[in-house]
Amino acid sequence: MKNKQLFGLLMAALVGSAGVAWVPALADDAEPTQAQPVLPKEPLSIVSASGKHVFSVELAKTPREQQVGEMFRTQVPADGGMLFPWGAPQQSDMWMENTLVPLDIVFIGPDLRVQSIVENAVPQSLAHISSHGPALATLELAGGVTAKLGIMVGDKVEAASLALPTPAGSLPQTAQPTTKTP
């Protein structure tokens, strides 16, 4: 837990000048020790040159769901995954602590297109995996799926939870940097 708290404090210090910092909140302030129950799902499609690829993804919406993510799971279905919708474009930083299987981490840009992909992220690694700029969401898929299906940067992503609000009458949202530990 000390490493996560230190990382959270470091991230807060780095973004403190922006006025808002997000440090992972734990519902019971306990270190996760097991996989979380299956979260509510929704269909997500990625439209690429090789076709339309449909997944059934779990939605990690709360800070605790996002902090636990795919930890301790022993498999991710080839047509499944987990979506982390941030609500507004923001920096997304991930690592693979307590994640037992390789994952493809797909950062989704504000334009609803794949902005970057980290293929086969190493299980249990604490290496920093960054969106390198504002992401609207982060998608975790089974390791190797993006290469197998020909999913590439620039492909279109479609999901109900990524629908952007209409700008008429809405106020801009303040981006909150995120740190998620799968």
Phi and psi in degrees as a GROMACS rama.xvg file:
@    title "Ramachandran Plot"
@    xaxis  label "Phi"
@    yaxis  label "Psi"
@TYPE xy
-60.247  -40.2891  LYS-2
-62.4028  -41.0087  ASN-3
-67.1426  -43.0829  LYS-4
-64.1569  -42.1071  GLN-5
-62.1678  -43.7858  LEU-6
-63.074  -42.4956  PHE-7
-61.9451  -42.3821  GLY-8
-65.6934  -39.3672  LEU-9
-62.1917  -45.4034  LEU-10
-62.8431  -40.7008  MET-11
-62.2085  -40.6671  ALA-12
-66.1528  -38.5161  ALA-13
-67.0839  -35.0711  LEU-14
-103.875  1.39591  VAL-15
-55.5224  -32.884  GLY-16
-68.0191  -18.6913  SER-17
-78.201  -10.538  ALA-18
96.5705  -17.7272  GLY-19
-135.793  134.198  VAL-20
-131.797  144.614  ALA-21
-118.883  122.2  TRP-22
-116.378  133.83  VAL-23
-51.7796  127.389  PRO-24
-101.116  133.383  ALA-25
-103.908  131.516  LEU-26
-55.6493  -43.0029  ALA-27
-118.212  14.0331  ASP-28
57.2865  24.7546  ASP-29
-104.946  144.368  ALA-30
-66.0868  130.06  GLU-31
-61.0517  138.102  PRO-32
-124.884  -2.40463  THR-33
-154.365  165.704  GLN-34
-64.563  146.199  ALA-35
-79.8515  158.458  GLN-36
-59.1184  157.746  PRO-37
-59.1317  131.478  VAL-38
-87.4188  163.017  LEU-39
-54.4566  145.632  PRO-40
-116.246  159.178  LYS-41
-147.775  155.98  GLU-42
-73.4192  144.11  PRO-43
-136.814  134.623  LEU-44
-119.468  143.664  SER-45
-120.589  120.296  ILE-46
-97.775  115.086  VAL-47
-125.678  177.569  SER-48
-61.2529  -25.3564  ALA-49
-89.5123  1.46733  SER-50
127.612  -172.046  GLY-51
-99.1804  122.73  LYS-52
-110.192  121.082  HIS-53
-105.899  132.659  VAL-54
-125.028  154.932  PHE-55
-109.349  106.545  SER-56
-109.988  142.171  VAL-57
-76.0887  146.637  GLU-58
-103.868  114.276  LEU-59
-95.9297  98.959  ALA-60
-104.743  -37.293  LYS-61
-86.1646  158.758  THR-62
-55.6094  -39.7219  PRO-63
-67.2915  -44.9671  ARG-64
-59.6194  -40.2566  GLU-65
-69.9624  -36.787  GLN-66
-68.1222  -40.3591  GLN-67
-80.1555  -41.993  VAL-68
47.4139  -124.894  GLY-69
-94.2167  11.2059  GLU-70
-51.7785  139.74  MET-71
67.5039  2.05607  PHE-72
-79.3634  143.726  ARG-73
-99.3618  -4.65625  THR-74
-160.626  154.319  GLN-75
-128.1  121.588  VAL-76
-58.7629  147.604  PRO-77
-59.6328  -27.6749  ALA-78
-106.429  19.9165  ASP-79
-121.986  -170.249  GLY-80
157.153  -167.212  GLY-81
-138.53  132.877  MET-82
-109.298  133.093  LEU-83
-113.084  87.8584  PHE-84
-78.2968  121.097  PRO-85
-84.4645  -12.702  TRP-86
89.6825  -36.4322  GLY-87
-148.398  149.291  ALA-88
-57.1358  132.563  PRO-89
-161.609  164.462  GLN-90
-61.3423  136.862  GLN-91
-125.081  124.519  SER-92
-126.178  130.386  ASP-93
-128.526  163.293  MET-94
-152.282  171.829  TRP-95
-106.696  19.9558  MET-96
-53.5992  131.399  GLU-97
60.6037  14.7205  ASN-98
-96.3008  120.871  THR-99
-92.8068  -8.78469  LEU-100
-126.361  150.449  VAL-101
-66.4853  146.526  PRO-102
-130.076  148.5  LEU-103
-93.9629  123.766  ASP-104
-105.995  118.732  ILE-105
-112.37  119.147  VAL-106
-93.6441  129.519  PHE-107
-106.695  122.545  ILE-108
-78.2229  170.367  GLY-109
-59.9374  -20.675  PRO-110
-87.9791  9.56831  ASP-111
63.1673  30.4645  LEU-112
-118.461  153.602  ARG-113
-63.1002  120.072  VAL-114
-95.088  -32.6167  GLN-115
-164.72  159.213  SER-116
-134.77  132.757  ILE-117
-111.401  111.358  VAL-118
-87.6157  141.952  GLU-119
49.5117  52.8951  ASN-120
-56.0527  137.592  ALA-121
-73.0815  124.983  VAL-122
-55.0462  140.001  PRO-123
64.5893  9.90883  GLN-124
-76.9414  145.214  SER-125
-100.145  9.32854  LEU-126
-59.9763  138.763  ALA-127
-75.0176  125.891  HIS-128
-116.684  115.17  ILE-129
-115.645  147.333  SER-130
-76.2839  -13.9112  SER-131
52.4953  45.6603  HIS-132
140.277  175.449  GLY-133
-63.9198  129.579  PRO-134
-120.099  141.247  ALA-135
-78.9963  -30.063  LEU-136
-160.422  164.289  ALA-137
-125.301  136.216  THR-138
-119.804  129.448  LEU-139
-108.914  126.011  GLU-140
-121.912  165.309  LEU-141
-58.0749  140.252  ALA-142
-55.8802  130.87  GLY-143
92.8643  -11.0692  GLY-144
-65.3121  -41.4528  VAL-145
-63.4  -42.7526  THR-146
-66.3574  -44.1277  ALA-147
-59.8014  -38.4872  LYS-148
-92.6809  -5.33271  LEU-149
75.1148  27.261  GLY-150
-76.9054  131.718  ILE-151
-136.337  164.908  MET-152
-56.1859  135.575  VAL-153
99.536  -15.5673  GLY-154
-64.9119  148.375  ASP-155
-83.3083  135.718  LYS-156
-113.168  133.207  VAL-157
-127.089  124.335  GLU-158
-160.599  143.656  ALA-159
-58.2595  -39.5086  ALA-160
-73.4672  -7.50191  SER-161
-100.151  1.70293  LEU-162
-62.1136  125.775  ALA-163
-81.153  140.964  LEU-164
-66.486  152.192  PRO-165
-70.0197  137.461  THR-166
-69.7051  -21.0787  PRO-167
-63.57  116.179  ALA-168
78.8663  -1.00753  GLY-169
-96.5755  148.219  SER-170
-91.4421  146.063  LEU-171
-64.7004  143.786  PRO-172
-90.8354  148.127  GLN-173
-85.1324  124.116  THR-174
-69.8094  139.125  ALA-175
-119.107  115.978  GLN-176
-56.9882  143.575  PRO-177
-124.074  148.701  THR-178
-129.958  125.829  THR-179
-125.422  136.946  LYS-180
-114.268  110.208  THR-181
